[in-house]
């Protein structure tokens, strides 16, 4: 699978951070879809069928945990890897997110953009026969 065929959905309400991820991933050749709240994000997961989702926890309308739970309970969507992004570094949030089926949990303030990109690419290789 080529990068141009890979869809990455970013569900992040911080407009500036969302744009940064969109720009960087777009420059790398990925198809990037953006959403700014949990309700819209869940809808886009259903309609766009992305290869991977970057999901913030603190979102308007539906929080990241609610979105994650809905995706993992839907047999058509449950295979999609979801990476949680949060400003909350609490261990209980991390455990809860991974327990609900997220493949990774990143604390935004502790990771550089390059680290996020590297994690995404590693997960994509694991879940999509290499990119």
N, C-alpha and C positions, 0 to 999 in steps of 0.2 A: 504494500500500500504506500502510495506517495503522499508527501505532506499535503499537497493541494487537495487530496481526497479526504483528509482528516478534519472533522468538525470538532471544534472546541467551544463549549458554551461557558461563558463567564457570568456568574450570578453574583454581583457585587454592587451594593448601593453607593459606594464611594465612587463618584463619577470620575475623578482624576485617576484613582487606582485602576478602575475598570478600563479606562482609555490607555493607560500604560501597558496593561496586559494585552489589550487588543492590538496595540501598535507593535509591540515586540513579537507576539505570536504571528501576527500578520506578516511582518517583515521576514519571519522564518519560513513563510509559505503556507501556513495553516489557514483553513477557513475558520474565522472567528465570529461567533454570535454573542451578542451582549444582552444582558438583562439586568434590571436594577431593583427588582423586588421578587420575593419568593413566589408569589402567585403567577406572575408572568414567566418567571424562570421555569416553574413546573410545567406550564403550558408549552414552553419552547422545548423542554426535554421531550414531551410527548409528540410534538409536531416535527421537530428537527432531527430527532434520534442522533444526538451527538456521540462522538467516540469517547469523549471524556468531559466531565463537568468540574469546573472550579466553583465551589460554593461557599459563600460567606455565611457565617452563622447568624449574625445580627442583621436581619433584613426587615423591611416593611412588609405588611400584608401576611406573609407566612415566613417564619424563621427557618434557618437552614436545617435544623433538626426535623421540622415538619416536612420540608421538601425531601430530604433524604429518606425519611420514613415512607413517604408516599411512593417514591421511586422504587425503593427496595421491596415494597409490597405489590408492585405491579409486575407481573410475569414478563410483559413485553419490554420493560425498561430495566429490570433488576440487574441485568448484565453490565450496564453502563458504569464504568469506574467513576467514583466521585471523590474529589480531593477537597477536604474542608479547609477553609481559610478563616482565621479568627484573630481578633485582638485579645481574646480571652485565652490565656495560657493555662487555665485551671485543668488539673489532671482529670477531674470528673467529667469535664466537657470532652476532653480527648477520648477517654474511655467510652463515654456515651456515643460519640460519633463513630468510633471504630466498631463499637458493639452493634450499631445500627447498620453497618455495612460499608462505611467509607473506607477507601483504600489507603488514605494518608490524611494527616492532620498537620497543618502548618500554622504557626503563630506569625501573623503578618509582620509584627515589629521585630521578629527575630530572624527573618529570612530575607536574603537579597533576591532580586528579580531573577538572576542567573540560577539560583538554587531552585526557585519555583519552576523555571523552564526545564532544568535538568530532571526534576522529579516528574514533571508532566511527560517528558520524552521517555523516561525509564518506564513509566506506567503504560504509556502507549505501546512501547515495544513488547511489553508483557501481555497486553490485552488485544493487540491488533496485528499480530504476525509481523512486527517490525515496521518502523517508519524510517 
